[in-house]
Structures are given as structure tokens and as C-alpha cells.
Amino acid sequence: MVLVQDRAVKGEAYGLGGIALLIATGVILTALAFEHLGGYLPCPLCLQQRYAYYAALPLLFAALVMVSIEWPRFAALLFFLVAIAFLGNAILGAYHAGAEWKFWPGPEGCSGTTGAPESVGSLLEGLEHESGARCDEPQWRFAGLSFAGWNVVSSMLLFLISLSAAFRSVAKR
């Protein structure tokens, strides 16, 4: 009976981690498809919000390996790191969405207006660092949420799933 419970707890952690990996992969592939196939240019804040996904994919995979080889503490640590990354990402996304709704100003260099250049050289330098997309204007909305708003939703979901996987990894065996 104890062996069956051990496998069930291990299976829950593995299943939750697999779901998190699948969702995170789907979200980042969707963002890249909107950019490269749909022609939506990401602003600097959009690009920063992708970092959590880029970090999470290999960490989630490693956590699943740790669950499989029965190193539950390492798996829990990795799942917890992913959860914290997505919590931070949700906060960044909420800040971005708030700037889009004009609740507060966005980052200074992300408004799309750089002012008059001092020289042609400074204009060219500014263009090198300019993404073309503004952080304070949403390019797209679905069901009232912009890309940043949907990132908050997906990041909070991934936070909860990853945190649950962390706790399931070290549940009483």
C-alpha cells in the first residue's frame, strides 16, 4: 500500500511539472509566432517577460528528470525556482498592462518618443536601441486583455502549477 502511495505522489508531481512544461512551451511559442508570423513587434518589456519562459523550460525539464530519478528535494527546489520566476513575471506583466491602461507611466525609454536628437550620430544610436514598439500602447487585445495582460494570466497559472509540483515533490512518501 505504501509503494502505491509513493508512486501516486511521484506521479502527481511529475504530471503537474509536465503540464507546466507544456503550457510554458505553448505560451512562448505563441509569443514567437505572433512576432515572427504575425508581424507584432515586441517592446522591451515584452522581451523581458519572455525571460521567465526561457529559464523555465530547461528548469522544468530538469525537475521532471529529478522526479523520475527520485531526487525529490532537487525537484522541489527547481519547481520552486520556476514558481518564483513566474510570480515575478506576473508582477512585471501587471506593471506593463498598467502602463498600457495609463494607470502609471511606463519605462522612460519605452514610450516610443525619444525627443529631438542632438546629432545624426545620436539619432542612429537611438535607432539601434529602439525596438519600434511602445510599452504604453497595446498592439493587440483579446477579451479585453493585451499580450501583457494574458502574460499575467499565464504566469499566475504557471506559478500555481509549479508551486503545487514543488510541494507534491516532497510530500510524505
N, C-alpha and C positions, 0 to 999 in steps of 0.2 A: 504494500500500500504506500509506503514512504517513497519508493522508487517512482511510482506513478505520479505522485505529487511533485517530486523533483523535476520530472520531465515536463509536467504541466506548467510549472513556474518558469522553467527554462524556455519552454515553447511560447509563453506569453511575452517574455522579454524579447525573444527573437522575432516574434510576429509584430510586435509594436515597433521594433527597430527597422524591420523590413518595410513596414508601412511608412515610417518616417523617411526612409531612404527613397522609396518610390515617389512620395509626394514632393520631397525636395528636388529630386531629379526632374520631375514633371514641371515644377514651378520654374526652375532655372532654364530648362529647355524652352518653355513657353516664352519667357522673357527674351531669350536669344532669338526665337522665331519672330516675335514682334519687332525686334530690332533689325535682323538681317533679311527677313522675308517681307515683313510688313512696312519697313521703312521708318519706324519710330525711333528717333534718336534719343538715347538715354541722357539725362542730365547728370551732373557729377554726383548728386545724392542718389540717383537711381543706381549708378555704378557702385557706390559704396554699399548699398543694400544687397548687392549680389555677393559680397564677401562672405557673409554667413553661409550662403549656399555652397560656395566654392570650398569653404573649410569643412562644412558638414558632410559633404558626400564621402570623402575618404575616412573621416572620423566615424561616421555611421557604419561604413563597411567594416572598418577595423573593430568596432564594437560588436558587430554581428559575428565576426571571427572569434572574438573573446568569449562571447556567449557559447559558441559552438565548441570551443576547446575547454570550456568550463573554468574560465577565469572571471568569475562574476564581479569581483571588485574593480578590475580594469575595465570591464564592460560598463559597469555603472559609472565610473569616472568619465569615460568617453561620452556616454549618453548624457551625463550631467553637463559636460562642456558644451555639447551641441545645444542642449536646452538653454543654457545661459547665452550662447551666441544668438539664438533665435529670440530670446527675450529682449536682448539689446537691439536686435534688428527690428523688432516690433516697435520699440521706442523710437528708433531712427525713422521708421516709416510713418509713425504718428506725427513726428515733427515735420516731416516732408509734406504729409497730407494737410497738416495745419497751415503750412506756408502756402499751399495751393488754395486753401479756403480763405486765405488772408486773415487768419486768426493771429498770426505773428509774422514778422519778416523772415524770409529765408536767408541762407548764407549770402554774404555780400557779393561774392564773385559768381553767384549762380542766378542772378536776376536777368541775365541776357543784355543788360545795359552796362557798358564799361566806361561810358563818358567819352569825351574827346581825347584822342591820343595826343601825346606830347610830340611824337615824331612818327615817321613812317616805320622806323625800326620798332618802336614800342607798339604800333598797331599790329605789325607782323608777329611780334612776340605774343601779344594778347590773343591773336587768332590761333596760335599754336596750342594755347591752353583752353580755348573756348570750345565747348562741345557742340554749340549751336542750339541746344535745348535749354529751356529755362526751368529752374526748380520751382518757381512760384506760379507756373501755368500748367495745368494738366493737359497732356496731349490726347487723352482718351479717358472715357468714363463708361462703366457698365454697372447698371443697377445703382447709380449714384456714387460709385467709388472709382477713383483713379487707380493707376498702377500702384501708387504708394499706398492707397487705402487697401487694395487687395493684398499687398505685401504684408500689411499689419495682420489681416485675417489669416493668411497662410503661415506667417511667422508665429502667431499665437497658437495656432493649431499644432505646428511642429514643436513649439516649446512644450505644450502639454503632453504630446505623444512621447517626446524624448525624455521628459521628466518621469513619466509613468514607466517607460522602459528602464530607466535608471533604478527606480525603486523595485521593479519586478526582478531586476538582475540580482539584487541582494536580498530578496525576500527569503524568509525562513525556508530552509531546504530540508 
